[in-house]
Amino acid sequence: MQQNAAERSRRAHGLDKTIPSGQQAGLSWRPPRLAAPRRWLRRSLLLLGPLIVAIIGGYFYVTGGRYVSTENAYVKADKVMIAAEVSGLIAEVSVRENQRVAMGDVLFHIDDRPYHIALAEAEARLAGLRDEIESLKGSYRQKQEELALARTNLAFAETEFERQSKLVVSAVVSRSKHDAARHDFDVAGSRIRVTEQEMAQIRAQLAGDPDIPAERHPRFLAAKAAVDRAALDLKRTIVRAPFAGIASNTPQVGQQVIGNGPMSSPVMSLVADTGLWIEANFKETDLAHVRPGQPVTIHVDTYPDHEWHGTVASLSQATGAEFSVIPPQNATGNWVKVVQRIPVRIAVETNGRDPRLRSGMSTTVEIDTGHRRPLPGYVRTALSWFGVSRNVAAQAEPSR
């Protein structure tokens, strides 16, 4: 019974096949030694494990400052508020809400009837002014002839007055004839002076040049400018898209719009759907090694399974707080240091297969600065014992 119990115990522990018959008879027994491969694996793990951990930790230390990322980044696009340049009622709206328009497409029409009338009035004034200028030039030529005749009359009156003066001394003619001759002489002189004054007035109306072409006259130029202004106002009754994009907040027919002036207000909006970019607000402490041209990986919250690529286009010269309506004043009162954020503009690389981006979408961006932290001196010294210092130094050299 005792022997059967011992056999069952040995079988339960898997020792029946390993214990020789002599040992089964009551001799002392020792457990078998572990196989050589197991001892080698344990020693390898004990020796190489810390080294592997150190290598992995060193890699993450060297490359830890290479990538900088932020979730404070948004898609941006060119957008403008479309305002009318002339006042009036909207007669026709040519676009629908959220419709894509090309550059130069008509957005809406303003009632142009008042502007047609204004243009006709300006053209009529221009034509009348041309006739007026030609009439002034004709009047000036007539006054020239009158002046020549007045000078002839003056010469005759002067001769007649001298003759009558000699005859009245000898009592050949009466005193009344002498006085009449004197009167004619004075009238002829006055007539010359009046004609010269009239010519001076006409010459002033002709801008000092009696032969000036009507097209060069200042009044004609002013009237021509009025015609051009009326024509421009008429043209501005048709409002066109300044660039390609999506129309938003479209107006209604019959809506009153006010042109340029203190009371003018936007009529609708236009948002570009091409040339979009990312504006990422990085902490100032993350920008030490960020430079224009560095590659960027972009993820948009709307499309979590799609990845965009881009490059750093530029870094703002001022923090976002500097552009606020009321910049912070840190010179007085209690002061708490807050890490500032600097806008970074990122150019997005797109193709026809990418989902459509829209202005204002939230994104996450990661910039590959290429920067590598330098290894500590004692690490480089230790690596030099293994003859790998040159390669490590070259890989760990920080980017500039």
Secondary structure per residue as TSV (DSSP state, phi and psi in degrees):
chain	resnum	aa	ss	phi	psi
A	1	M	-	360.0	-44.0
A	2	Q	H	-65.5	-36.9
A	3	Q	H	-67.3	-40.2
A	4	N	H	-64.4	-38.7
A	5	A	H	-64.8	-38.7
A	6	A	H	-66.3	-38.9
A	7	E	H	-65.4	-41.8
A	8	R	H	-63.4	-37.3
A	9	S	H	-65.3	-42.0
A	10	R	H	-65.7	-40.3
A	11	R	H	-64.2	-38.1
A	12	A	H	-64.0	-31.4
A	13	H	T	-97.0	6.0
A	14	G	T	70.1	31.8
A	15	L	-	-110.6	-0.8
A	16	D	T	-66.5	-34.1
A	17	K	T	-87.9	-15.0
A	18	T	T	-99.6	-17.1
A	19	I	S	-93.7	122.1
A	20	P	-	-64.2	165.0
A	21	S	H	-64.7	-33.2
A	22	G	H	-64.6	-38.1
A	23	Q	H	-72.2	-31.4
A	24	Q	H	-67.6	-19.6
A	25	A	T	-81.7	6.0
A	26	G	T	120.0	1.3
A	27	L	-	-72.4	161.8
A	28	S	-	-68.4	146.2
A	29	W	-	-127.8	139.5
A	30	R	-	-120.4	145.8
A	31	P	-	-67.8	149.0
A	32	P	-	-68.0	150.7
A	33	R	-	-72.4	153.8
A	34	L	-	-68.3	154.0
A	35	A	-	-67.3	153.9
A	36	A	H	-59.6	-41.8
A	37	P	H	-59.1	-36.0
A	38	R	H	-66.8	-40.7
A	39	R	H	-63.6	-39.7
A	40	W	H	-66.0	-39.3
A	41	L	H	-65.5	-41.8
A	42	R	H	-64.7	-44.0
A	43	R	H	-65.2	-37.3
A	44	S	H	-63.9	-42.4
A	45	L	H	-64.6	-39.9
A	46	L	H	-66.4	-33.1
A	47	L	H	-87.7	-44.8
A	48	L	H	-87.1	-22.4
A	49	G	H	-57.2	-54.4
A	50	P	H	-60.2	-34.6
A	51	L	H	-66.4	-41.2
A	52	I	H	-64.3	-43.7
A	53	V	H	-60.7	-40.7
A	54	A	H	-65.3	-40.3
A	55	I	H	-65.0	-45.3
A	56	I	H	-63.5	-43.8
A	57	G	H	-62.2	-39.7
A	58	G	H	-63.8	-38.1
A	59	Y	H	-62.5	-47.4
A	60	F	H	-66.7	-30.2
A	61	Y	H	-66.9	-45.0
A	62	V	H	-66.9	-41.9
A	63	T	H	-95.3	2.5
A	64	G	T	-63.3	-31.4
A	65	G	T	-96.1	13.8
A	66	R	S	-78.7	-38.4
A	67	Y	E	-108.4	136.1
A	68	V	E	-126.3	140.5
A	69	S	E	-141.8	162.8
A	70	T	E	-157.8	149.6
A	71	E	E	-97.1	-5.2
A	72	N	E	-86.4	67.5
A	73	A	E	-143.7	140.3
A	74	Y	E	-140.4	150.1
A	75	V	E	-73.7	135.9
A	76	K	E	-124.6	153.6
A	77	A	-	-149.7	157.3
A	78	D	-	-65.6	130.9
A	79	K	E	-144.7	142.4
A	80	V	E	-134.5	153.6
A	81	M	E	-96.3	117.9
A	82	I	E	-81.8	121.2
A	83	A	-	-121.2	147.8
A	84	A	-	-76.7	144.0
A	85	E	S	-93.6	-9.6
A	86	V	S	-132.1	157.9
A	87	S	-	-94.1	155.9
A	88	G	E	153.0	-173.5
A	89	L	E	-94.6	140.9
A	90	I	E	-74.3	120.2
A	91	A	E	-93.2	-26.7
A	92	E	E	-157.1	137.9
A	93	V	E	-112.4	122.8
A	94	S	-	-98.5	-1.5
A	95	V	-	-129.6	157.3
A	96	R	-	-102.0	165.9
A	97	E	T	-62.8	132.6
A	98	N	T	64.3	23.5
A	99	Q	-	-85.4	141.2
A	100	R	E	-81.5	134.5
A	101	V	E	-125.9	151.0
A	102	A	-	-93.6	163.3
A	103	M	T	-61.7	128.0
A	104	G	T	93.9	-7.7
A	105	D	-	-67.0	147.1
A	106	V	E	-74.4	130.7
A	107	L	E	-95.5	-51.0
A	108	F	E	-159.1	161.6
A	109	H	E	-113.0	140.5
A	110	I	E	-102.4	143.4
A	111	D	-	-52.1	118.2
A	112	D	-	-100.0	2.3
A	113	R	H	-61.2	-45.0
A	114	P	H	-61.1	-30.5
A	115	Y	H	-80.3	-28.0
A	116	H	H	-64.1	-42.1
A	117	I	H	-65.0	-44.1
A	118	A	H	-62.2	-37.5
A	119	L	H	-67.0	-41.2
A	120	A	H	-63.4	-41.0
A	121	E	H	-63.5	-42.7
A	122	A	H	-65.0	-39.8
A	123	E	H	-66.5	-37.0
A	124	A	H	-66.0	-41.4
A	125	R	H	-63.6	-36.9
A	126	L	H	-65.3	-44.8
A	127	A	H	-64.4	-42.0
A	128	G	H	-64.2	-36.1
A	129	L	H	-68.6	-35.4
A	130	R	H	-61.6	-45.0
A	131	D	H	-64.3	-37.5
A	132	E	H	-64.7	-40.7
A	133	I	H	-65.2	-42.8
A	134	E	H	-63.9	-35.5
A	135	S	H	-66.5	-39.9
A	136	L	H	-63.6	-39.4
A	137	K	H	-65.3	-37.7
A	138	G	H	-66.3	-40.0
A	139	S	H	-64.2	-36.7
A	140	Y	H	-65.2	-41.4
A	141	R	H	-64.7	-37.5
A	142	Q	H	-64.4	-40.8
A	143	K	H	-65.9	-32.2
A	144	Q	H	-61.9	-42.3
A	145	E	H	-66.8	-39.9
A	146	E	H	-63.5	-37.8
A	147	L	H	-66.0	-41.0
A	148	A	H	-62.9	-42.3
A	149	L	H	-65.4	-38.9
A	150	A	H	-64.9	-37.1
A	151	R	H	-67.5	-37.3
A	152	T	H	-63.9	-44.5
A	153	N	H	-63.5	-36.6
A	154	L	H	-64.7	-42.2
A	155	A	H	-63.0	-42.7
A	156	F	H	-65.1	-43.0
A	157	A	H	-65.2	-36.0
A	158	E	H	-65.3	-43.0
A	159	T	H	-64.2	-43.2
A	160	E	H	-65.8	-38.2
A	161	F	H	-66.0	-40.8
A	162	E	H	-64.1	-41.3
A	163	R	H	-65.1	-43.7
A	164	Q	H	-65.8	-31.2
A	165	S	H	-66.2	-37.9
A	166	K	H	-70.6	-38.7
A	167	L	H	-72.6	-31.9
A	168	V	H	-70.9	-25.7
A	169	V	H	-68.0	-39.2
A	170	S	T	-87.5	6.3
A	171	A	T	62.8	29.6
A	172	V	S	-81.4	-36.5
A	173	V	S	-117.0	162.6
A	174	S	-	-78.6	163.8
A	175	R	H	-66.0	-31.4
A	176	S	H	-66.1	-38.6
A	177	K	H	-65.6	-36.2
A	178	H	H	-65.1	-42.2
A	179	D	H	-66.3	-37.7
A	180	A	H	-63.4	-39.7
A	181	A	H	-66.2	-38.2
A	182	R	H	-65.3	-39.9
A	183	H	H	-63.6	-43.6
A	184	D	H	-62.2	-36.6
A	185	F	H	-65.9	-44.2
A	186	D	H	-65.9	-40.4
A	187	V	H	-63.7	-40.8
A	188	A	H	-63.4	-39.2
A	189	G	H	-66.7	-41.7
A	190	S	H	-64.7	-36.2
A	191	R	H	-64.1	-36.4
A	192	I	H	-65.0	-44.1
A	193	R	H	-64.8	-40.7
A	194	V	H	-64.1	-43.0
A	195	T	H	-64.2	-40.3
A	196	E	H	-64.2	-39.0
A	197	Q	H	-64.7	-41.7
A	198	E	H	-63.2	-38.8
A	199	M	H	-66.4	-37.1
A	200	A	H	-64.9	-38.9
A	201	Q	H	-64.8	-44.1
A	202	I	H	-65.3	-40.2
A	203	R	H	-62.9	-37.5
A	204	A	H	-64.9	-38.8
A	205	Q	H	-67.5	-22.4
A	206	L	T	-96.7	22.8
A	207	A	T	60.9	32.3
A	208	G	T	79.0	0.2
A	209	D	-	-129.7	103.7
A	210	P	T	-63.5	-19.9
A	211	D	T	-103.6	15.9
A	212	I	-	-64.9	135.3
A	213	P	-	-65.9	147.2
A	214	A	G	-60.0	-34.7
A	215	E	G	-68.3	-17.0
A	216	R	G	-101.8	-1.7
A	217	H	S	-70.8	137.2
A	218	P	H	-57.1	-40.9
A	219	R	H	-66.2	-36.8
A	220	F	H	-66.0	-41.5
A	221	L	H	-63.1	-39.4
A	222	A	H	-64.7	-42.1
A	223	A	H	-65.7	-37.2
A	224	K	H	-65.3	-38.2
A	225	A	H	-63.9	-37.1
A	226	A	H	-64.1	-38.0
A	227	V	H	-64.5	-44.3
A	228	D	H	-62.9	-39.3
A	229	R	H	-64.3	-43.3
A	230	A	H	-64.2	-39.4
A	231	A	H	-66.2	-38.4
A	232	L	H	-66.4	-42.5
A	233	D	H	-61.0	-39.0
A	234	L	H	-64.2	-40.6
A	235	K	H	-65.5	-33.8
A	236	R	T	-75.1	-5.6
A	237	T	T	-69.8	-15.7
A	238	I	E	-103.6	113.1
A	239	V	E	-97.7	126.1
A	240	R	E	-116.1	161.1
A	241	A	-	-74.9	126.7
A	242	P	S	-72.8	-20.7
A	243	F	S	-157.3	168.7
A	244	A	S	-73.1	140.4
A	245	G	E	176.0	-161.2
A	246	I	E	-110.9	128.0
A	247	A	E	-81.1	135.5
A	248	S	E	-137.4	156.2
A	249	N	S	53.7	48.0
A	250	T	-	-65.9	147.6
A	251	P	-	-81.6	179.9
A	252	Q	-	-114.2	151.3
A	253	V	T	-63.8	135.9
A	254	G	T	91.0	-5.1
A	255	Q	-	-70.9	135.4
A	256	Q	E	-82.9	130.0
A	257	V	E	-120.7	149.5
A	258	I	-	-115.4	131.4
A	259	G	-	-73.9	-167.4
A	260	N	S	-55.9	131.2
A	261	G	S	158.1	-178.0
A	262	P	T	-62.6	-27.6
A	263	M	T	-98.2	4.4
A	264	S	-	-69.9	151.5
A	265	S	-	-146.8	154.4
A	266	P	-	-62.8	147.3
A	267	V	-	-100.8	-39.9
A	268	M	E	-157.2	178.0
A	269	S	E	-121.9	155.7
A	270	L	E	-138.6	123.3
A	271	V	E	-116.3	126.9
A	272	A	-	-69.6	142.9
A	273	D	S	-110.6	10.3
A	274	T	S	-132.1	161.2
A	275	G	S	68.2	29.4
A	276	L	-	-73.4	157.8
A	277	W	E	-143.6	172.0
A	278	I	E	-110.1	133.4
A	279	E	E	-109.4	107.6
A	280	A	E	-106.4	130.4
A	281	N	E	-101.8	96.3
A	282	F	E	-89.4	151.2
A	283	K	E	-65.2	144.5
A	284	E	G	-61.9	-25.6
A	285	T	G	-76.0	-11.6
A	286	D	G	-96.7	-2.3
A	287	L	-	-103.2	13.3
A	288	A	T	-60.9	-34.3
A	289	H	T	-117.9	13.9
A	290	V	-	-84.2	130.5
A	291	R	-	-135.8	152.2
A	292	P	T	-58.8	141.9
A	293	G	T	96.2	-9.5
A	294	Q	-	-73.9	145.4
A	295	P	E	-71.8	149.4
A	296	V	E	-133.3	138.8
A	297	T	E	-105.4	132.3
A	298	I	E	-125.0	133.6
A	299	H	E	-125.5	129.0
A	300	V	E	-100.9	133.3
A	301	D	T	-59.3	-32.6
A	302	T	T	-67.4	-31.8
A	303	Y	E	-123.4	77.7
A	304	P	E	-65.7	-20.7
A	305	D	E	-95.3	5.2
A	306	H	E	-117.5	144.9
A	307	E	E	-123.8	133.4
A	308	W	E	-108.0	160.6
A	309	H	E	-126.8	152.6
A	310	G	E	-160.5	-170.9
A	311	T	E	-137.8	153.5
A	312	V	E	-70.7	119.2
A	313	A	E	-87.0	-45.9
A	314	S	E	-166.0	162.4
A	315	L	E	-116.8	137.2
A	316	S	-	-65.0	148.5
A	317	Q	S	-81.1	-9.7
A	318	A	S	-140.7	157.3
A	319	T	-	-74.2	165.6
A	320	G	G	-62.2	-32.2
A	321	A	G	-65.1	-28.4
A	322	E	G	-67.6	-22.2
A	323	F	G	-96.0	2.6
A	324	S	S	-71.0	159.2
A	325	V	S	-60.9	-41.4
A	326	I	S	-120.2	94.9
A	327	P	-	-60.8	148.0
A	328	P	-	-65.4	140.8
A	329	Q	-	-109.4	106.0
A	330	N	-	-98.0	4.6
A	331	A	S	-82.2	-16.7
A	332	T	S	-130.0	160.6
A	333	G	S	73.4	-172.3
A	334	N	-	-72.4	144.1
A	335	W	-	-126.4	131.6
A	336	V	-	-123.2	124.6
A	337	K	-	-71.8	127.6
A	338	V	-	-125.0	131.2
A	339	V	-	-64.9	124.5
A	340	Q	-	-84.2	159.3
A	341	R	E	-117.1	138.9
A	342	I	E	-116.3	126.0
A	343	P	E	-67.3	135.2
A	344	V	E	-121.8	125.7
A	345	R	E	-91.3	128.5
A	346	I	E	-120.0	124.5
A	347	A	E	-82.2	131.7
A	348	V	E	-99.0	132.5
A	349	E	E	-92.4	119.1
A	350	T	-	-126.6	160.4
A	351	N	-	-140.7	178.4
A	352	G	T	-67.4	-15.7
A	353	R	T	-91.3	-11.2
A	354	D	S	-73.6	146.5
A	355	P	-	-61.0	155.8
A	356	R	-	-74.2	131.2
A	357	L	-	-92.4	147.6
A	358	R	-	-129.1	146.9
A	359	S	T	-60.3	133.6
A	360	G	T	97.7	-7.5
A	361	M	-	-64.0	143.4
A	362	S	E	-82.8	140.2
A	363	T	E	-137.7	165.3
A	364	T	E	-122.5	126.2
A	365	V	E	-121.4	148.4
A	366	E	E	-135.8	123.7
A	367	I	E	-101.7	131.0
A	368	D	E	-92.9	100.5
A	369	T	-	-79.3	-16.0
A	370	G	-	73.0	6.5
A	371	H	-	-79.1	138.4
A	372	R	-	-125.8	131.4
A	373	R	-	-70.8	142.1
A	374	P	-	-72.4	144.6
A	375	L	-	-70.4	145.9
A	376	P	-	-59.8	155.4
A	377	G	H	-60.6	-40.4
A	378	Y	H	-68.4	-28.8
A	379	V	H	-70.6	-42.8
A	380	R	H	-62.8	-37.2
A	381	T	H	-65.1	-41.7
A	382	A	H	-66.3	-40.0
A	383	L	H	-68.8	-27.2
A	384	S	H	-65.6	-23.3
A	385	W	T	-65.1	-26.6
A	386	F	T	-97.2	4.8
A	387	G	T	73.3	24.9
A	388	V	-	-118.1	14.0
A	389	S	H	-65.7	-36.3
A	390	R	H	-65.4	-45.9
A	391	N	H	-65.0	-43.3
A	392	V	H	-64.9	-41.8
A	393	A	H	-62.5	-38.1
A	394	A	H	-67.3	-38.5
A	395	Q	H	-76.7	-31.1
A	396	A	H	-92.0	1.5
A	397	E	S	-64.6	126.2
A	398	P	-	-67.2	142.6
A	399	S	-	-70.9	152.0
A	400	R	-	-116.2	360.0
